[in-house]
Amino acid sequence: MAHRMVVAEADTLDAARAGLFSQLAAGEVVLSERVVADGRPHHVERHAATVEEACARVRETIPEGARVVEETCTHAPELRHEKLEAFDETDVAAEVERRLGPDALVTAAREVTPHRNGFLGIGRVPGAWEVDVQLPARAELTWQERAKVKAEVGPKEERFPRHAGSGVCDVCNAPIAGLEAFQVPVDVFYGSRAYRNYLGRNPLIAAIGGDVDSHIAHLRAVDHSSHSAVCPRCIHMFE
C-alpha cells in the first residue's frame, strides 16, 4: 500500500483531525501531519493617517476564503493629553509608547514638577509631565477561516507494541478499542517535540496559566505508568 496525501477541513481543528482520521483505509496510519489553518479567530488592528487608509490596510490581512467574525471598528485620529512621571523626554517617549503603542506621536511635553537626580542615584525622583499625544486613525476586525489539516498516510512498520486494553488515546482522548492503539514509553511520550507543539496549540493550556514545558513536566511527574496509549491518528508524533 503506497503513501498518499489526505486533506481535511472543518470548523474546528479537532473536527478537521477527525475528518482526516475517517479517511484512513484499513492498515493505514498518519505518518506526518501539517496544520494548514488552525480555525481560530484572529483579531487584527492597523493604524494609518486616515480612517479610510486604516480600513484598507486591515482588510488586506483577511486570507482568501476567511469570513469576518466582527464588523470593522474604526477610530478617527485623536489628540490626547496625558499626565505621567519621567526623568527626561526619553522617559516620556518610552512611557507614552508603553501606554498607547508605538504609533503614538508626542507633539508637546512639559515638565510641570522638576525631577530630582539625588546624590549618586540615591533620592532620585521623577518629575511630573504633561504631554500632548497624537494618535493615528485605526481600524479593527476579527476574521476566521476553516481549520485545515494535511497529512501523509500509509502503512508503516510498527515501532511500538499494540495496546491491549480499551479506553481513550492519551493525546487526543479519542476512544480506542483493544489492539487498536500503541504503547508508547512515557519517556518517549513526554519527550516528543511534536507532542509539545500539539499541546502548545491547545487553548486550555493558556487558560490554566504557565508554559507548555512546565505543564508537560507536571504531567510527567504525576504519571506513574510505564506506557501511554496512543491512537493511530496521533502515533506519528512519537515516531
C-alpha positions in Angstrom: 0.0 0.0 0.0 1.6 3.3 -1.1 1.8 6.5 0.9 -0.8 9.2 0.0 -1.7 12.7 1.0 -5.0 13.4 2.7 -6.6 16.8 3.4 -9.5 17.6 5.7 -11.3 20.8 6.5 -13.9 21.6 9.3 -15.0 24.4 11.6 -12.5 23.4 14.3 -9.1 21.8 14.4 -10.4 18.8 16.3 -13.1 18.2 13.8 -10.6 18.5 10.9 -8.4 15.9 12.5 -11.5 13.7 13.0 -12.2 14.1 9.3 -8.6 13.2 8.5 -8.8 10.1 10.6 -12.1 9.0 8.9 -10.3 8.9 5.6 -7.8 6.3 6.7 -8.1 2.9 5.0 -7.6 -0.4 6.9 -3.9 -0.7 7.9 -3.1 3.0 7.3 -1.7 5.3 9.9 -0.9 9.0 9.9 2.8 9.3 9.0 3.1 13.1 9.2 0.7 16.0 9.8 0.7 19.7 9.0 -1.8 22.2 10.3 -2.5 24.5 7.3 -5.1 26.6 9.2 -6.0 26.3 12.9 -9.6 27.6 12.6 -9.2 30.1 15.5 -10.4 33.7 15.3 -7.7 36.2 14.5 -8.0 39.8 15.7 -6.2 42.4 13.6 -5.6 46.1 14.1 -4.0 48.5 11.7 -3.1 52.2 12.0 -2.8 54.9 9.4 -3.2 58.7 8.9 -6.9 58.4 7.9 -9.7 56.0 8.7 -10.1 55.1 5.1 -6.4 54.1 4.8 -6.6 52.1 8.1 -9.7 50.2 6.9 -7.9 49.4 3.6 -4.9 48.1 5.5 -6.9 45.9 7.9 -8.9 44.4 5.1 -5.7 43.3 3.3 -5.0 40.9 6.2 -8.1 38.7 5.5 -7.0 35.5 3.8 -8.9 34.3 0.8 -11.9 32.2 1.9 -11.9 33.6 5.5 -15.0 35.2 7.0 -15.2 38.4 9.1 -16.5 37.5 12.6 -16.8 41.0 13.9 -17.5 44.2 11.9 -14.7 46.7 11.4 -14.4 49.0 14.4 -12.9 52.3 13.3 -11.4 55.1 15.3 -10.6 58.6 14.0 -7.3 60.3 14.7 -7.2 61.6 18.2 -5.3 64.2 20.3 -4.8 63.1 23.9 -3.5 65.0 27.0 -1.5 62.6 29.3 -0.1 63.1 32.7 2.9 61.0 33.7 6.1 60.8 35.7 9.5 60.7 34.0 13.1 62.0 34.3 13.5 63.3 30.8 11.9 63.4 27.3 13.4 59.9 26.5 11.5 58.5 29.5 8.4 60.4 28.4 8.5 58.8 24.9 9.0 55.3 26.4 6.1 55.7 28.8 3.8 57.0 26.0 4.7 54.0 23.8 4.0 51.7 26.7 0.6 53.2 27.4 -0.6 54.0 23.9 1.5 51.9 21.4 4.5 52.6 19.1 2.4 54.7 16.7 1.6 57.4 19.3 3.4 60.6 18.5 4.4 63.1 21.3 3.7 66.6 20.0 4.5 68.5 23.1 5.9 67.7 26.5 6.1 70.0 29.6 7.8 69.1 32.9 5.4 70.8 35.4 7.2 69.5 38.5 11.0 69.2 38.2 12.6 65.8 38.7 15.4 65.3 41.3 18.6 63.4 40.4 19.6 62.8 44.0 23.2 62.0 45.0 24.8 59.1 43.3 21.4 57.9 42.4 20.1 58.0 46.0 16.9 60.0 46.4 16.3 60.2 42.7 12.7 61.2 42.0 11.0 61.5 38.6 9.3 64.8 37.6 5.6 65.3 36.7 5.0 65.8 33.0 2.0 66.9 30.9 2.2 65.5 27.4 0.2 66.0 24.2 0.0 62.9 22.1 -1.4 62.4 18.6 -2.9 59.0 17.9 -3.4 57.8 14.3 -6.6 56.5 12.9 -7.1 52.8 13.4 -9.3 50.0 12.2 -10.0 46.6 13.8 -11.7 43.4 12.7 -11.7 39.7 13.6 -11.5 37.1 10.8 -11.7 33.3 10.9 -11.1 30.6 8.4 -12.0 26.9 8.5 -9.5 24.6 10.1 -7.5 22.6 7.6 -5.1 19.7 8.1 -2.9 18.0 5.6 -1.3 14.6 6.3 0.7 11.9 4.7 -0.8 8.5 5.4 0.1 4.9 4.6 1.3 1.7 6.1 4.3 1.7 8.4 6.3 -0.8 10.3 5.1 -0.6 13.9 7.8 0.8 16.2 5.7 0.3 19.3 3.7 -2.7 20.6 -0.1 -2.7 20.4 -2.1 -1.6 23.4 -4.3 -4.5 24.5 -6.8 -2.5 26.6 -9.6 -0.1 25.6 -10.1 3.4 26.8 -9.1 6.7 25.3 -6.0 8.0 23.5 -3.7 9.8 25.9 -3.1 12.5 23.3 -6.5 13.4 21.7 -8.9 11.5 24.1 -10.5 9.6 21.2 -12.0 6.2 22.2 -9.8 3.2 21.5 -10.6 -0.5 21.3 -8.3 -3.4 22.2 -5.2 -3.7 20.0 -6.1 -0.5 18.1 -3.7 1.8 19.9 0.0 1.7 20.5 2.0 1.5 23.8 4.5 4.4 23.8 7.0 4.5 26.7 6.4 7.5 28.9 9.9 9.0 28.4 9.3 8.9 24.6 5.8 10.2 25.1 6.7 13.3 27.2 9.9 13.9 25.4 8.3 14.3 21.9 8.7 17.7 20.4 5.7 17.1 18.1 3.6 16.3 21.2 4.9 19.6 22.8 3.8 21.5 19.7 0.4 19.8 19.8 -0.2 20.9 23.4 1.0 24.4 22.6 -1.9 24.8 20.2 -4.4 23.8 22.9 -6.1 27.0 24.2 -6.7 25.2 27.6 -3.0 25.3 28.3 -3.0 29.1 28.1 -6.2 29.3 30.2 -4.7 27.4 33.2 -1.5 29.5 33.1 2.1 28.5 32.8 4.1 27.5 29.8 3.9 24.2 27.9 7.2 22.8 29.2 6.0 23.3 32.8 2.7 21.6 32.0 4.5 18.6 30.5 6.9 18.4 33.4 3.9 18.3 35.8 2.1 15.6 33.7 5.3 13.5 33.7 5.7 13.9 37.5 2.2 12.6 38.3 2.3 9.9 35.6 3.4 6.7 37.3 2.6 4.4 34.4 5.2 2.8 32.1 3.4 3.5 28.8 0.9 5.8 27.3 -1.9 4.6 24.9 -1.7 6.5 21.5 -4.2 6.0 18.7 -3.2 5.6 15.0 -4.1 9.2 14.3 -1.6 10.5 16.8 1.2 7.9 16.7 3.2 10.0 14.1 4.1 12.4 16.9 6.3 9.7 18.5 7.9 8.0 15.5 
